[in-house]
């Protein structure tokens, strides 16, 4: 006998959960900064405790790749890319192209959280912005591409989703462009806190994009749910 189970996804509840997750990571990263810049505030009795303090700071350092902080950015953007492909699936054939292209752009940005492809392009361009940083030309190019895609999608979006998409573009690309400009500059507490702010902008944009897509799905195809059947 087959039974069907349905999971209904509420956009507002999803927004709250993702915002809480992002806030926790930001707070843990703040704790990591405190451990790095104020190590004497902690009683370290052996090498294991010292290694824990060092490793915790590394895992929560937004200026590094392949750590907990970057994996969360990847998950947020990968979820947004998945939702974009779902939206494209339900669009008319004449409306699909900009959604599919946007999905691939967002999917690329999710991968870039770990692979740092845009950062490497800046290095190849050789436009130095400091001893370890390069002018974020590739991030600016991707931002322009996204704005062009947003213009192409503008008529298909309701007013609420339009402004959410715009808020994503402003917060997310402000974060990644500013981070590239300050790359390698977290030698003191003030610059490290600035990088923390930049990552908070990225997380805010990513979460807003997921919420915008869930909102659009709920408005365009009704209640959004995931179902499965068991025999």
C-alpha positions as CSV (number, residue, x, y, z in Angstrom):
1,X,0.0,0.0,0.0
2,X,1.4,3.4,-1.1
3,X,1.5,6.3,1.4
4,X,2.3,9.8,0.5
5,X,4.1,12.2,2.8
6,X,4.2,15.9,2.1
7,X,6.6,18.5,3.5
8,X,5.4,22.0,3.2
9,X,8.0,24.7,3.1
10,X,7.0,28.1,4.5
11,X,9.1,31.0,3.2
12,X,8.9,33.0,6.4
13,X,9.8,30.1,8.6
14,X,12.7,29.2,6.3
15,X,13.9,32.8,6.5
16,X,13.9,32.6,10.3
17,X,15.8,29.3,10.4
18,X,18.5,30.5,7.9
19,X,18.8,33.8,9.6
20,X,19.4,32.0,12.9
21,X,22.0,29.7,11.4
22,X,23.8,32.7,9.8
23,X,23.7,34.6,13.1
24,X,25.2,31.6,15.0
25,X,28.1,31.4,12.5
26,X,28.7,35.2,12.8
27,X,28.7,34.9,16.6
28,X,31.1,31.9,16.5
29,X,33.4,33.8,14.2
30,X,33.3,36.8,16.6
31,X,34.4,34.4,19.4
32,X,37.2,33.1,17.1
33,X,38.4,36.6,16.7
34,X,38.4,37.1,20.4
35,X,40.4,33.9,20.8
36,X,42.9,35.1,18.3
37,X,43.5,38.6,19.4
38,X,43.0,38.1,23.2
39,X,44.6,34.7,23.8
40,X,45.6,35.6,27.4
41,X,41.9,35.8,28.3
42,X,41.8,32.0,28.2
43,X,43.5,29.6,30.6
44,X,45.5,27.2,28.5
45,X,47.0,24.3,30.4
46,X,48.2,22.0,27.7
47,X,48.9,21.7,24.0
48,X,45.5,20.2,23.2
49,X,43.8,23.3,24.5
50,X,46.2,25.6,22.6
51,X,45.6,23.7,19.4
52,X,41.8,23.9,19.9
53,X,41.9,27.7,20.2
54,X,44.0,27.9,17.1
55,X,41.9,25.5,15.1
56,X,38.7,27.1,16.2
57,X,39.9,30.5,14.9
58,X,40.9,29.0,11.6
59,X,37.6,27.3,11.1
60,X,35.7,30.5,11.7
61,X,38.0,32.8,9.8
62,X,36.1,34.4,6.9
63,X,39.3,35.4,5.2
64,X,40.1,31.7,4.6
65,X,38.7,29.0,2.4
66,X,37.7,25.3,3.1
67,X,36.5,26.0,6.6
68,X,33.1,26.0,8.4
69,X,32.5,29.7,7.5
70,X,33.0,29.1,3.8
71,X,31.0,25.9,3.8
72,X,27.9,27.7,5.1
73,X,28.2,30.3,2.3
74,X,28.3,27.4,-0.2
75,X,25.2,25.7,1.3
76,X,23.2,29.0,1.2
77,X,24.1,29.7,-2.4
78,X,23.7,26.0,-3.5
79,X,20.2,26.0,-2.0
80,X,19.4,29.2,-3.9
81,X,20.7,27.7,-7.2
82,X,18.5,24.6,-6.6
83,X,15.5,26.8,-6.1
84,X,16.3,28.7,-9.3
85,X,16.3,25.5,-11.3
86,X,12.9,24.6,-9.7
87,X,11.5,28.0,-10.7
88,X,12.8,27.5,-14.3
89,X,11.1,24.1,-14.4
90,X,7.7,25.7,-14.0
91,X,8.2,28.6,-16.3
92,X,7.0,28.8,-19.9
93,X,9.5,27.9,-22.6
94,X,9.7,31.6,-23.6
95,X,10.5,32.6,-20.0
96,X,13.0,29.8,-19.0
97,X,16.3,31.2,-20.4
98,X,17.0,34.0,-17.9
99,X,16.1,31.8,-15.0
100,X,18.4,29.0,-16.1
101,X,21.3,31.4,-16.7
102,X,20.7,33.0,-13.3
103,X,20.6,29.5,-11.7
104,X,24.0,28.6,-13.2
105,X,25.5,32.0,-12.2
106,X,24.4,31.4,-8.6
107,X,25.6,27.8,-8.7
108,X,29.0,29.1,-9.9
109,X,29.0,31.6,-7.0
110,X,28.3,28.8,-4.5
111,X,31.3,26.8,-5.9
112,X,33.4,30.0,-5.7
113,X,33.0,30.0,-1.9
114,X,35.5,27.2,-1.8
115,X,37.3,27.3,-5.2
116,X,38.0,31.1,-5.1
117,X,37.9,31.2,-9.0
118,X,37.0,34.9,-9.1
119,X,39.9,35.7,-6.8
120,X,42.3,33.7,-9.1
121,X,41.0,35.6,-12.1
122,X,41.9,38.8,-10.3
123,X,45.4,37.5,-9.7
124,X,45.8,36.6,-13.4
125,X,44.6,40.1,-14.4
126,X,47.5,41.3,-12.2
127,X,45.7,44.5,-11.0
128,X,47.2,44.9,-7.6
129,X,45.2,46.6,-4.8
130,X,47.7,45.9,-2.1
131,X,50.4,43.5,-1.0
132,X,48.0,40.5,-1.0
133,X,44.9,41.9,-2.7
134,X,43.9,42.6,-6.3
135,X,41.2,44.8,-7.7
136,X,37.9,42.8,-7.7
137,X,37.3,43.2,-11.5
138,X,35.9,39.6,-11.8
139,X,33.4,40.2,-8.9
140,X,32.3,43.4,-10.5
141,X,31.7,41.7,-13.9
142,X,29.6,39.0,-12.2
143,X,27.6,41.7,-10.3
144,X,26.9,43.5,-13.7
145,X,25.8,40.2,-15.2
146,X,23.4,39.5,-12.3
147,X,22.0,43.0,-12.6
148,X,21.4,42.4,-16.4
149,X,19.7,39.1,-15.5
150,X,17.5,40.9,-12.9
151,X,16.5,43.4,-15.6
152,X,15.5,40.5,-17.9
153,X,13.5,38.9,-15.0
154,X,11.9,42.1,-13.8
155,X,8.5,41.6,-15.6
156,X,8.2,38.1,-14.3
157,X,8.6,39.1,-10.7
158,X,6.1,40.5,-8.3
159,X,7.0,43.7,-6.6
160,X,8.1,42.1,-3.3
161,X,10.4,39.6,-5.0
162,X,11.9,42.4,-7.2
163,X,13.1,44.3,-4.2
164,X,14.3,41.2,-2.5
165,X,16.4,40.3,-5.5
166,X,17.8,43.9,-5.6
167,X,18.5,43.7,-1.8
168,X,20.4,40.4,-2.5
169,X,22.5,42.1,-5.2
170,X,23.4,45.1,-3.1
171,X,24.3,43.2,0.1
172,X,26.0,40.1,-1.4
173,X,28.1,41.8,-4.1
174,X,29.0,44.6,-1.7
175,X,30.3,41.9,0.7
176,X,32.4,39.9,-1.9
177,X,33.8,43.1,-3.6
178,X,34.8,44.6,-0.2
179,X,36.3,41.3,0.9
180,X,38.5,41.2,-2.2
181,X,39.7,44.7,-1.5
182,X,40.7,43.8,2.0
183,X,42.0,40.4,1.3
184,X,44.9,39.5,3.6
185,X,44.4,42.6,5.7
186,X,43.1,41.0,8.9
187,X,46.4,41.5,10.8
188,X,44.7,43.7,13.4
189,X,41.4,43.6,15.2
190,X,39.8,46.5,13.3
191,X,40.4,45.0,9.8
192,X,39.3,41.6,11.1
193,X,36.0,43.1,12.3
194,X,35.6,44.8,9.0
195,X,35.9,41.4,7.2
196,X,33.4,40.0,9.7
197,X,31.0,42.8,8.6
198,X,31.6,41.9,4.9
199,X,30.8,38.3,5.5
200,X,27.6,39.3,7.4
201,X,26.6,41.2,4.2
202,X,27.2,38.1,2.1
203,X,25.1,35.9,4.4
204,X,22.3,38.5,4.5
205,X,22.2,38.5,0.7
206,X,22.3,34.8,0.4
207,X,19.5,34.3,2.9
208,X,17.4,37.0,1.2
209,X,17.8,35.3,-2.2
210,X,16.6,32.0,-0.8
211,X,13.6,33.7,0.8
212,X,12.9,35.7,-2.4
213,X,12.8,32.4,-4.4
214,X,10.6,30.6,-2.0
215,X,8.3,33.7,-1.9
216,X,8.2,33.7,-5.7
217,X,7.4,30.0,-5.8
218,X,4.6,30.4,-3.3
219,X,3.1,33.3,-5.4
220,X,3.6,31.7,-8.8
221,X,2.7,28.0,-8.3
222,X,0.9,28.2,-4.9
223,X,1.9,26.4,-1.8
224,X,5.4,25.0,-2.2
225,X,5.8,21.4,-0.9
226,X,8.0,18.4,-1.2
227,X,6.4,15.0,-1.4
228,X,7.5,11.4,-1.4
229,X,5.7,8.1,-1.8
230,X,6.6,4.9,0.0
231,X,5.4,1.4,-1.1
